[in-house]
Amino acid sequence: MAASADASYGTLLRKQMLAGGLAGMLADGVVYPMMTVKSRLMVQGGASSSGTAALYMYKGPLDAMFQIGTKEGLRTLYKGFSTVTQIAPTQAMYMATYQTSKRYLPGGPDNPLTQFGGGVLATLVQSSLMVPVEVIRQRQMIQTGGEGAYTGSVHAVKAIVAQEGIGALYRGFLLAQLVWGPYNAVYLPLWEANKRLCVRLSGAESVEKLGIQYELGSAFVSSAFAAGLTNPMDVIKTRLQVQGKNKQYSGAWDAAKKIYAHEGVKGLTSGITSRMLWVAPSATIMFTTYDQIMKRLNE
């Protein structure tokens, strides 16, 4: 009996990993340009040691898109796009860890504390692959070309390792937990609670039977709120990840102090709109697609 249950759960887990990987890759590809905009807006207030961030100054997300498109070409919005293929395994690991955690953590899968714990564990596991991907793509995103610019993701990896050591690929690892851990702590319980609320309001039989419009709304509202709330830590993480070997900041606390001293609260909230416009659609596509794939796989 136990062996049968384990085999059944193993099949379910493989479906969850497949659905999570495909959904994550789709979401990342669709919103990639806004991620580029977000990264540039977050670093523009404090020029890096190489002067990269001082080369541009945007008024907001739309102005950034317009300037990048007209001055550097639309292809610039897709710098580092090849890393999208690496999102599939990171999201598969994330979803597998989250769903498995809900199964084994005390409290039951509908308990907000269980969902919080699952989200934290999922973020920690996912970061082992995701942080290097973020470093590689964000270094390319903020560059405007010229001497020393990366020609692609492989060149970026080689250059970073050669000049700064392999540890540079994991710069911001702990900060990633402080960004995405709280994000998931807010988003996942809110997302699941919103779906249960939609079940009551719509009269659906269960969460699995919810109409896609309710799934889209639940994911968008929950993720936009969580993204805005965790923006300051993402600013600090992004600044640390894009700085080169001549470091402007010695660590997270030093970055927070310098950003606040030189730029005020505005510095810590820089890129908040573009972050919400990146994270909310991404999470909406990711989790709604995940739910839809799982429905098809379980039919």
ZIMORA-V825892 format. One record per pair of residues at least 6 apart in sequence whose C-alpha atoms are under 8 Angstrom apart, sorted by the first residue. I is the first residue (numbers start at 1). GAP is how many residues later the second one is. Records with the same first field share a line. If there is no record, write none. Layout:
I->GAP, GAP
This chain:
13->83, 86, 87
15->279, 282
16->76, 79, 80, 274, 278
17->74, 75, 76, 78, 79
18->74
19->73, 270, 271, 274, 275
20->68, 71, 72, 74, 75, 266, 270
21->66, 67, 68, 69, 70, 71
22->66, 268
23->65, 262, 263, 264, 266, 267
24->63, 64, 67, 262
25->59, 60, 61, 62, 63, 66
26->259, 260
27->254, 255, 256, 258, 259
28->56, 59, 254
29->52, 55
30->252
31->247, 250, 251
32->45, 46, 49, 246
33->44, 45
34->27, 43, 240, 241, 243, 244
35->239, 240, 243
36->41, 42, 43, 102, 105, 106
37->24, 27, 28, 40, 237
38->23, 233, 234, 236, 237, 240
39->99, 102, 103, 199, 232
40->13, 101, 102
41->16, 17, 19, 20, 23, 229, 230
42->193, 196, 197, 225, 228, 229
43->10, 192, 195, 196
44->9, 10, 12, 13, 14
45->8, 9, 12, 218, 222
46->7, 8, 213
47->6, 7
48->6, 195, 196, 199, 200
49->194, 195, 197, 198, 199
50->194, 196
52->90, 91, 92
53->89
55->89
58->6, 9
60->211, 214
61->210, 212, 213
65->12
68->6, 8, 9
69->6, 7, 8
72->72
76->65
77->64
78->63
79->58, 61, 62, 73
80->56, 57, 58, 60, 61, 72, 73
81->56
82->71
83->50, 54, 70
86->47
87->43
90->36, 37, 39, 40
91->35
93->29, 32, 33
94->28, 29, 31, 32
95->27
96->26
97->21, 24, 25, 28
98->17, 20, 21, 23, 24
99->19
100->18
101->13, 16, 17, 20
102->6, 7, 12, 13, 16
103->6
105->9, 12, 13
106->8
107->6, 7
108->6
109->6
110->82
112->77
115->70, 73, 74
116->68, 69, 70, 72, 73
117->68
119->62, 65, 66, 69
120->57, 60, 61, 62, 64, 65
123->54, 57, 58, 61
124->53, 57
127->46, 49, 50
131->38, 39, 40, 41, 42, 45
132->37, 38
135->34, 35, 36, 106, 107
136->17, 20, 21, 33
137->16
138->100, 103, 104
139->17, 102, 103
140->9, 10, 12, 13, 16
142->100
143->6
150->6, 9
160->6, 8, 9
161->6, 7, 8
163->82
164->80, 81
171->69, 70
172->65, 66, 68, 69
175->58, 62, 77
176->58, 61
178->55
179->51, 52, 54, 55, 58
180->50
182->48
183->43, 44, 46, 47
184->42
186->36, 40
187->35, 36, 38, 39
188->34
190->32
191->27, 28, 31, 32
194->24, 28
195->12, 15, 19, 20, 23
196->10, 11
198->12, 16
199->6, 7, 8, 11
204->6
208->87
212->76
215->73
216->68, 69, 72
217->67
219->61, 64, 65, 68, 69
220->60, 61, 63, 64
221->59
222->58
223->53, 56, 57, 60, 61
224->52, 53, 55, 56
225->51
227->45, 48, 49, 52, 53
228->44, 45, 47, 48
231->37, 38, 40, 41, 44
232->36, 37
233->35
235->33, 34, 35, 36
236->16, 19, 20, 32
237->15
239->16
240->9, 11, 12, 15
249->6
256->12
259->8, 9
260->7, 8
